[in-house]
Amino acid sequence: MFVITFVFDLYNNEIMQIGTETLPEFYQRTNQAMPADLLSKANVSHFNVRERTCLNKLTPYNRRDYYKICLIIGDGIHTAAGKEALIEKTGMIFSNPSVPSAYRATSISQSGFYCLFNDTFLLNTIRQDIRYQSALFNPAVPPVISLNAEQVDRFANLFREMETLLSGQYFYKYDMIRSLLQMMILEGIRVQGPVWQQNANDRLIARFFSVLNQQFPVDSPENPLRLLTPAAYADQLNIHVNHLNNVVKRSTGKTTREIIHERIVEEAKTLLLNTDWDAAQIAYTLGFEYPSHFNKYFKQNTHTTPLLFREQVKHAG
């Protein structure tokens, strides 16, 4: 079901609607040719990187069904979830798809780079505990990072390397791009500073993600997942489930259940694309008693069935 949210537009003093922009809609809005992998409208892996050579003064305030990282060279104001962040000369923006945001240029001179990609492109290349240190995945983290000249050069070089790889014909170019993308996300975390420090709640978060990471990857239908619910993780950590839920929500902006579900869905995608297991084997391995329950669960979280996802992505590749 498509949900439209109503908010107050501070710039125009009127009520506005917040929709979700898809990847094809982004290319249409920016007057760019539609990439071939999106023409089939299938649930395929997508990545692109471009220089910011042409910029509208104000981008629409909306959510997205894709991730976006921008190196801004110029002055502007980034608005996310109703909060403004000033960018003076340079900055990095890590845009979380679930958080409505917009950028308004306040200087004529605007340059830099951006890359965008979807969940299918990223898959399991970044551990969950690392992901939630970045605003790209954690709505509780500020999305804008100020940069000095040395940091601008480092991020710009990463963008240029990805751009060169994307335009080439090397068979493993997307694997290299994923590595560069992970380096960019990690560099953003390093520049911004750690989200979690060393108090009791932060140590609990670290322990939760450690237990979560230990469940994956699954390597055999004979060793199905054991921990499937927040209560199961709370028991493993010897704490009350309500305490776990409260700490996780404050630290990540998501519920414990949402994070567990995200990881299970990512593992399902990985198994569908990298094994010859049938849906029933994958369902059992991920803790589902019946394949029909797994099919319903996967469709609720990805808007497609497991087998159709496998066919679409492998056919597109």
Buried (B, 14 or more C-beta within 10 A) or exposed (E): EEEEEEEEEEEEEEEBEBBBBBBBBBBEEEEEEEBEBBEEEBBBBBBBBBBBEEBEEBBBBBBBBBBBBBBBBBBBBBBBEEEEBEBEBBBBBBBBBBBBBBBBBEEEEBEBBBBBBBBBBBBBBBBBBBBBBBBBBBBBBEBBBBBEEEBBEBBBEBBBBBBEBBEEEEEEBBEBBBBBBBEBBBBBBEBBEEBBEEEEBBEBBBBBBEBBBEBBEBEEBEEBBEBBEBBBBBBBBEBEBEEBBBBBBEBBBBBBBBBBBBBBBBBBBBBBBEBEBEBBBBBBBBBBEEBEEBBEBBBEBBEBBBEBBBBBBEEBE
